[in-house]
Structures are given as C-alpha cells and as structure tokens.
Amino acid sequence: MGHLDHETFQTLWPSILVVVAMIGAMGWGIWKAIHLMQSDRTGQ
C-alpha cells in the first residue's frame, strides 16, 4: 500500500468512518438477531 499524504487522508477519513460505522451496525444487528433467535428457541 502506498503512502497516504495529508490531503488524501483528509479526503478519505469520512468515508472510512462511514464504513466502520456500517460494519459496527451490521455486527450489532447480527448479534441481536442471533440473541433473539436463541431466546425464542428457549421460550418454546
């Protein structure tokens, strides 16, 4: 990977933040779905 200069970093950091937030939201959603499926299975 090449060297990131200051201008490139200033341009890319908002996009990187959005990608990290989306990964976090997907991880939370998957964890919540698994948790709900397990609680539904034990409730029956």
C-alpha positions as CSV (number, residue, x, y, z in Angstrom):
1,M,0.0,0.0,0.0
2,G,1.3,3.4,-0.9
3,H,2.0,6.3,1.4
4,L,-1.0,8.4,2.4
5,D,-0.4,12.1,2.3
6,H,-2.3,14.6,4.4
7,E,-4.7,15.7,1.6
8,T,-5.6,12.1,0.7
9,F,-6.2,11.3,4.4
10,Q,-8.4,14.4,4.8
11,T,-10.5,13.3,1.8
12,L,-10.8,9.6,2.8
13,W,-11.4,9.7,6.6
14,P,-15.2,10.5,6.4
15,S,-15.6,7.5,4.1
16,I,-13.6,5.3,6.3
17,L,-15.7,6.4,9.3
18,V,-18.9,5.5,7.4
19,V,-17.5,2.1,6.5
20,V,-16.5,1.4,10.2
21,A,-20.0,2.6,11.4
22,M,-21.7,0.3,8.8
23,I,-19.6,-2.7,9.9
24,G,-20.4,-1.9,13.5
25,A,-24.1,-1.7,12.8
26,M,-24.1,-5.0,10.8
27,G,-22.2,-6.7,13.6
28,W,-24.7,-5.4,16.2
29,G,-27.7,-6.4,14.0
30,I,-26.3,-10.0,13.5
31,W,-25.6,-10.3,17.3
32,K,-29.1,-9.0,18.1
33,A,-30.7,-11.4,15.6
34,I,-28.8,-14.4,17.0
35,H,-29.7,-13.4,20.5
36,L,-33.4,-13.1,19.6
37,M,-33.4,-16.5,17.8
38,Q,-31.8,-18.1,20.9
39,S,-34.3,-16.6,23.3
40,D,-37.2,-17.6,21.1
41,R,-35.9,-21.2,20.9
42,T,-35.6,-21.4,24.7
43,G,-39.0,-19.9,25.2
44,Q,-40.8,-22.7,23.5
